[in-house]
């Protein structure tokens, strides 16, 4: 006779949460931060093709950590949702808050009903006309959603990277300053002091994109999202070292 063990719903939820957290903790961190020029998205990512950062709609971007196939499926679903809603109603009806709510429902449904939760954390960023109007949403594996201010940090070193950004925060930074601050935090450097475990992050090992606050004026485009090429990122980080 086989012995059966009863697992309470509370224990089951805890086990699923622990499983998801362990998977996410193995991922390299991602930083999304508001600045004077718009929103910068910076990820430690040596892969040139498996992106952690992507465009969703005109002024909305997506960033993620965790299992690539899981968060890529969510990104694609977000693009479809935005396209259908914008076509059916109006482009202005596609908002970061609405997209974040859809993601929260999907993640929550998987966490409670499926045998395995998604091992992902997501950020939805919508650039506003001023920094005060920027919207940053962080979503966890269980469907929890948080409306963040100034920046979002995800991944295995999120606590340390977030503390570094809080310590070294300065309002009014442009894109270059925001990217340098993010890279310094990701590498374990804050301000002029190097942490004991500081690493050197090369441009080739980073994925960086921005949401331009006024893309019509700067690039003649309605879409705010653009990726930074390695050469441009090298120049930005080099200026920081020269200074």
KEVOLUM-571558 format. One record per residue (C-alpha): residue in one letter; x, y, z; residue number from 1. Coordinates in Angstrom, 3 decimals, decimal comma. Layout:
// residues N
+------+----------+----------+----------+-----+
! type !       xx !       yy !       zz ! seq !
+------+----------+----------+----------+-----+
!    A !        X !        Y !        Z ! NUM !
...
+------+----------+----------+----------+-----+
//
This chain:
// residues 243
+------+----------+----------+----------+-----+
! type !       xx !       yy !       zz ! seq !
+------+----------+----------+----------+-----+
!    X !    0,000 !    0,000 !    0,000 !   1 !
!    X !    1,462 !    3,321 !   -1,054 !   2 !
!    X !    1,491 !    6,123 !    1,478 !   3 !
!    X !   -0,023 !    9,403 !    0,343 !   4 !
!    X !    0,973 !   12,773 !    1,717 !   5 !
!    X !   -1,362 !   15,727 !    1,928 !   6 !
!    X !    0,054 !   19,072 !    0,828 !   7 !
!    X !   -1,921 !   22,090 !    1,930 !   8 !
!    X !   -2,755 !   24,824 !   -0,621 !   9 !
!    X !   -0,619 !   27,237 !    1,389 !  10 !
!    X !    2,407 !   24,929 !    1,236 !  11 !
!    X !    1,843 !   24,350 !   -2,471 !  12 !
!    X !    1,849 !   28,090 !   -3,145 !  13 !
!    X !    4,997 !   28,503 !   -1,058 !  14 !
!    X !    6,771 !   25,723 !   -2,933 !  15 !
!    X !    5,818 !   27,273 !   -6,277 !  16 !
!    X !    7,019 !   30,685 !   -5,143 !  17 !
!    X !   10,348 !   29,268 !   -3,929 !  18 !
!    X !   10,779 !   27,460 !   -7,246 !  19 !
!    X !   10,150 !   30,628 !   -9,253 !  20 !
!    X !   12,447 !   32,759 !   -7,068 !  21 !
!    X !   15,332 !   30,330 !   -7,473 !  22 !
!    X !   14,986 !   30,408 !  -11,234 !  23 !
!    X !   14,847 !   34,210 !  -11,340 !  24 !
!    X !   17,824 !   34,546 !   -8,971 !  25 !
!    X !   20,029 !   32,817 !  -11,544 !  26 !
!    X !   19,342 !   35,552 !  -14,096 !  27 !
!    X !   21,574 !   38,557 !  -14,682 !  28 !
!    X !   20,021 !   41,828 !  -13,562 !  29 !
!    X !   18,116 !   44,410 !  -15,591 !  30 !
!    X !   17,692 !   48,102 !  -14,747 !  31 !
!    X !   14,967 !   50,416 !  -16,059 !  32 !
!    X !   15,288 !   54,039 !  -15,000 !  33 !
!    X !   13,678 !   57,373 !  -15,738 !  34 !
!    X !   15,844 !   60,325 !  -16,770 !  35 !
!    X !   15,514 !   63,751 !  -18,348 !  36 !
!    X !   15,603 !   62,433 !  -21,939 !  37 !
!    X !   13,158 !   59,582 !  -21,364 !  38 !
!    X !   13,570 !   56,062 !  -19,996 !  39 !
!    X !   16,746 !   53,973 !  -20,230 !  40 !
!    X !   16,676 !   50,166 !  -20,152 !  41 !
!    X !   19,973 !   48,434 !  -19,362 !  42 !
!    X !   20,519 !   44,677 !  -19,136 !  43 !
!    X !   23,573 !   42,552 !  -18,567 !  44 !
!    X !   23,167 !   40,282 !  -21,584 !  45 !
!    X !   26,003 !   38,835 !  -23,675 !  46 !
!    X !   23,612 !   37,357 !  -26,266 !  47 !
!    X !   23,214 !   39,477 !  -29,434 !  48 !
!    X !   19,913 !   37,832 !  -30,382 !  49 !
!    X !   18,098 !   36,649 !  -27,229 !  50 !
!    X !   16,858 !   40,039 !  -26,103 !  51 !
!    X !   15,732 !   40,863 !  -22,578 !  52 !
!    X !   14,466 !   44,270 !  -23,706 !  53 !
!    X !   11,921 !   44,968 !  -26,415 !  54 !
!    X !    9,401 !   47,392 !  -27,865 !  55 !
!    X !    5,696 !   46,872 !  -27,244 !  56 !
!    X !    4,069 !   49,976 !  -28,729 !  57 !
!    X !    4,636 !   53,654 !  -29,562 !  58 !
!    X !    5,834 !   54,767 !  -26,124 !  59 !
!    X !    5,933 !   51,464 !  -24,258 !  60 !
!    X !    8,826 !   49,044 !  -23,694 !  61 !
!    X !    9,256 !   45,695 !  -21,995 !  62 !
!    X !   12,130 !   44,245 !  -19,967 !  63 !
!    X !   12,438 !   40,864 !  -18,290 !  64 !
!    X !   14,636 !   38,408 !  -16,426 !  65 !
!    X !   14,243 !   34,663 !  -16,021 !  66 !
!    X !   13,525 !   31,936 !  -18,570 !  67 !
!    X !   13,797 !   33,348 !  -22,070 !  68 !
!    X !   11,090 !   31,229 !  -23,705 !  69 !
!    X !    8,597 !   32,195 !  -21,007 !  70 !
!    X !    9,148 !   35,950 !  -21,027 !  71 !
!    X !    9,459 !   36,034 !  -24,826 !  72 !
!    X !    6,013 !   34,448 !  -25,119 !  73 !
!    X !    4,674 !   37,148 !  -22,793 !  74 !
!    X !    6,360 !   39,904 !  -24,818 !  75 !
!    X !    4,800 !   38,629 !  -28,033 !  76 !
!    X !    1,389 !   38,397 !  -26,369 !  77 !
!    X !    1,796 !   41,999 !  -25,195 !  78 !
!    X !    2,564 !   43,162 !  -28,743 !  79 !
!    X !   -0,546 !   41,411 !  -30,045 !  80 !
!    X !   -2,687 !   42,913 !  -27,279 !  81 !
!    X !   -1,374 !   46,422 !  -28,004 !  82 !
!    X !   -1,835 !   46,110 !  -31,786 !  83 !
!    X !   -5,405 !   44,817 !  -31,488 !  84 !
!    X !   -6,414 !   47,419 !  -28,920 !  85 !
!    X !   -4,825 !   50,271 !  -30,842 !  86 !
!    X !   -6,487 !   49,164 !  -34,070 !  87 !
!    X !   -9,902 !   48,512 !  -32,503 !  88 !
!    X !  -10,048 !   51,712 !  -30,466 !  89 !
!    X !   -7,321 !   54,340 !  -30,587 !  90 !
!    X !   -3,545 !   54,326 !  -30,235 !  91 !
!    X !   -3,867 !   56,429 !  -27,078 !  92 !
!    X !   -5,949 !   53,646 !  -25,508 !  93 !
!    X !   -2,834 !   51,471 !  -25,346 !  94 !
!    X !   -1,232 !   52,295 !  -21,994 !  95 !
!    X !    1,474 !   50,841 !  -19,819 !  96 !
!    X !   -0,997 !   50,423 !  -16,979 !  97 !
!    X !   -3,398 !   48,448 !  -19,171 !  98 !
!    X !   -0,619 !   46,206 !  -20,471 !  99 !
!    X !    0,721 !   45,626 !  -16,949 ! 100 !
!    X !   -2,761 !   44,601 !  -15,798 ! 101 !
!    X !   -3,025 !   42,058 !  -18,606 ! 102 !
!    X !    0,379 !   40,617 !  -17,719 ! 103 !
!    X !   -0,581 !   40,463 !  -14,035 ! 104 !
!    X !   -3,701 !   38,453 !  -14,870 ! 105 !
!    X !   -1,752 !   36,039 !  -17,060 ! 106 !
!    X !    1,025 !   35,497 !  -14,520 ! 107 !
!    X !   -1,455 !   35,075 !  -11,678 ! 108 !
!    X !   -3,467 !   32,506 !  -13,626 ! 109 !
!    X !   -0,361 !   30,444 !  -14,432 ! 110 !
!    X !    0,875 !   30,640 !  -10,829 ! 111 !
!    X !   -2,366 !   29,396 !   -9,308 ! 112 !
!    X !   -3,614 !   26,931 !  -11,927 ! 113 !
!    X !   -0,656 !   25,441 !  -13,813 ! 114 !
!    X !    1,695 !   22,788 !  -12,512 ! 115 !
!    X !    4,712 !   25,107 !  -12,809 ! 116 !
!    X !    4,840 !   28,894 !  -12,384 ! 117 !
!    X !    6,635 !   31,142 !  -14,831 ! 118 !
!    X !   10,209 !   31,831 !  -13,716 ! 119 !
!    X !   10,132 !   35,472 !  -14,781 ! 120 !
!    X !    9,971 !   39,053 !  -13,585 ! 121 !
!    X !    8,779 !   41,763 !  -15,944 ! 122 !
!    X !    8,950 !   45,520 !  -16,211 ! 123 !
!    X !    6,609 !   47,622 !  -18,348 ! 124 !
!    X !    7,827 !   51,166 !  -19,034 ! 125 !
!    X !    5,797 !   53,967 !  -20,596 ! 126 !
!    X !    7,546 !   57,260 !  -21,276 ! 127 !
!    X !    5,639 !   60,463 !  -20,551 ! 128 !
!    X !    6,052 !   64,046 !  -21,693 ! 129 !
!    X !    7,903 !   64,798 !  -18,435 ! 130 !
!    X !    9,814 !   62,555 !  -15,990 ! 131 !
!    X !    6,958 !   62,933 !  -13,501 ! 132 !
!    X !    4,627 !   61,318 !  -16,072 ! 133 !
!    X !    6,829 !   58,275 !  -16,716 ! 134 !
!    X !    5,199 !   55,014 !  -15,667 ! 135 !
!    X !    7,255 !   52,052 !  -14,469 ! 136 !
!    X !    5,518 !   48,812 !  -13,485 ! 137 !
!    X !    7,201 !   45,751 !  -12,001 ! 138 !
!    X !    5,462 !   42,385 !  -12,194 ! 139 !
!    X !    6,482 !   39,249 !  -10,345 ! 140 !
!    X !    5,907 !   35,582 !  -11,130 ! 141 !
!    X !    2,690 !   35,392 !   -9,076 ! 142 !
!    X !    0,973 !   38,300 !  -10,811 ! 143 !
!    X !    1,811 !   40,922 !   -8,202 ! 144 !
!    X !    2,188 !   44,382 !   -9,689 ! 145 !
!    X !    3,968 !   47,439 !   -8,301 ! 146 !
!    X !    3,915 !   51,011 !   -9,609 ! 147 !
!    X !    7,537 !   52,079 !   -9,161 ! 148 !
!    X !    9,151 !   55,504 !   -9,067 ! 149 !
!    X !   12,469 !   56,515 !  -10,659 ! 150 !
!    X !   13,743 !   52,998 !  -11,401 ! 151 !
!    X !   13,054 !   49,256 !  -11,464 ! 152 !
!    X !   15,676 !   46,573 !  -10,810 ! 153 !
!    X !   15,111 !   42,857 !  -11,464 ! 154 !
!    X !   17,215 !   39,714 !  -11,332 ! 155 !
!    X !   19,509 !   37,858 !   -8,970 ! 156 !
!    X !   21,360 !   40,922 !   -7,675 ! 157 !
!    X !   18,308 !   43,194 !   -7,555 ! 158 !
!    X !   18,703 !   44,180 !   -3,905 ! 159 !
!    X !   22,366 !   45,179 !   -4,207 ! 160 !
!    X !   21,870 !   46,933 !   -7,553 ! 161 !
!    X !   18,832 !   48,806 !   -6,256 ! 162 !
!    X !   20,732 !   49,974 !   -3,179 ! 163 !
!    X !   23,594 !   51,165 !   -5,383 ! 164 !
!    X !   21,199 !   53,208 !   -7,509 ! 165 !
!    X !   19,531 !   54,745 !   -4,457 ! 166 !
!    X !   22,935 !   55,694 !   -3,060 ! 167 !
!    X !   24,146 !   57,247 !   -6,307 ! 168 !
!    X !   20,845 !   58,720 !   -7,534 ! 169 !
!    X !   20,819 !   62,187 !   -9,118 ! 170 !
!    X !   17,764 !   63,843 !  -10,664 ! 171 !
!    X !   18,096 !   65,406 !  -14,098 ! 172 !
!    X !   20,514 !   62,922 !  -15,630 ! 173 !
!    X !   20,439 !   62,587 !  -19,410 ! 174 !
!    X !   20,597 !   59,246 !  -21,210 ! 175 !
!    X !   24,370 !   59,015 !  -20,996 ! 176 !
!    X !   24,394 !   59,691 !  -17,264 ! 177 !
!    X !   21,542 !   57,272 !  -16,631 ! 178 !
!    X !   23,235 !   54,485 !  -18,616 ! 179 !
!    X !   26,543 !   55,031 !  -16,809 ! 180 !
!    X !   24,772 !   54,953 !  -13,436 ! 181 !
!    X !   22,991 !   51,717 !  -14,354 ! 182 !
!    X !   26,188 !   50,049 !  -15,576 ! 183 !
!    X !   28,051 !   51,152 !  -12,438 ! 184 !
!    X !   25,324 !   49,660 !  -10,251 ! 185 !
!    X !   25,257 !   46,424 !  -12,248 ! 186 !
!    X !   29,034 !   46,073 !  -12,014 ! 187 !
!    X !   29,119 !   46,733 !   -8,265 ! 188 !
!    X !   30,427 !   50,295 !   -8,417 ! 189 !
!    X !   28,718 !   53,256 !   -6,757 ! 190 !
!    X !   29,844 !   56,839 !   -7,157 ! 191 !
!    X !   33,617 !   56,984 !   -7,018 ! 192 !
!    X !   33,929 !   53,930 !   -4,765 ! 193 !
!    X !   34,396 !   50,395 !   -6,029 ! 194 !
!    X !   32,687 !   47,616 !   -4,143 ! 195 !
!    X !   34,809 !   44,628 !   -3,178 ! 196 !
!    X !   33,167 !   42,445 !   -5,806 ! 197 !
!    X !   33,084 !   45,030 !   -8,593 ! 198 !
!    X !   33,255 !   43,651 !  -12,131 ! 199 !
!    X !   34,139 !   45,220 !  -15,440 ! 200 !
!    X !   31,160 !   45,171 !  -17,791 ! 201 !
!    X !   32,073 !   45,607 !  -21,445 ! 202 !
!    X !   29,687 !   47,166 !  -24,001 ! 203 !
!    X !   29,585 !   43,827 !  -25,841 ! 204 !
!    X !   28,062 !   42,209 !  -22,761 ! 205 !
!    X !   25,285 !   44,771 !  -22,372 ! 206 !
!    X !   21,913 !   45,287 !  -23,989 ! 207 !
!    X !   20,730 !   48,895 !  -23,852 ! 208 !
!    X !   17,669 !   50,615 !  -25,267 ! 209 !
!    X !   15,870 !   53,900 !  -24,633 ! 210 !
!    X !   12,408 !   55,398 !  -24,900 ! 211 !
!    X !   12,838 !   58,907 !  -26,283 ! 212 !
!    X !   10,662 !   61,465 !  -24,580 ! 213 !
!    X !   10,132 !   63,456 !  -27,792 ! 214 !
!    X !   10,895 !   61,123 !  -30,720 ! 215 !
!    X !    9,063 !   63,310 !  -33,263 ! 216 !
!    X !   11,492 !   66,164 !  -32,657 ! 217 !
!    X !   14,627 !   64,075 !  -32,260 ! 218 !
!    X !   14,067 !   61,412 !  -34,952 ! 219 !
!    X !   10,846 !   62,290 !  -36,780 ! 220 !
!    X !    9,207 !   59,097 !  -35,565 ! 221 !
!    X !    6,157 !   58,356 !  -33,450 ! 222 !
!    X !    7,829 !   55,302 !  -31,979 ! 223 !
!    X !    9,961 !   56,183 !  -28,978 ! 224 !
!    X !   11,921 !   52,919 !  -28,710 ! 225 !
!    X !   15,437 !   52,576 !  -30,071 ! 226 !
!    X !   18,374 !   50,308 !  -29,328 ! 227 !
!    X !   21,869 !   51,619 !  -28,689 ! 228 !
!    X !   24,510 !   50,100 !  -30,922 ! 229 !
!    X !   27,747 !   48,845 !  -29,382 ! 230 !
!    X !   29,678 !   51,801 !  -30,829 ! 231 !
!    X !   27,310 !   54,345 !  -29,259 ! 232 !
!    X !   27,380 !   52,522 !  -25,928 ! 233 !
!    X !   31,185 !   52,359 !  -26,036 ! 234 !
!    X !   31,307 !   56,117 !  -26,542 ! 235 !
!    X !   28,911 !   56,754 !  -23,628 ! 236 !
!    X !   30,842 !   54,537 !  -21,223 ! 237 !
!    X !   34,173 !   55,887 !  -22,483 ! 238 !
!    X !   33,077 !   59,461 !  -21,755 ! 239 !
!    X !   32,328 !   58,420 !  -18,195 ! 240 !
!    X !   35,817 !   56,934 !  -17,763 ! 241 !
!    X !   37,481 !   59,965 !  -19,338 ! 242 !
!    X !   35,598 !   62,274 !  -16,990 ! 243 !
+------+----------+----------+----------+-----+
//
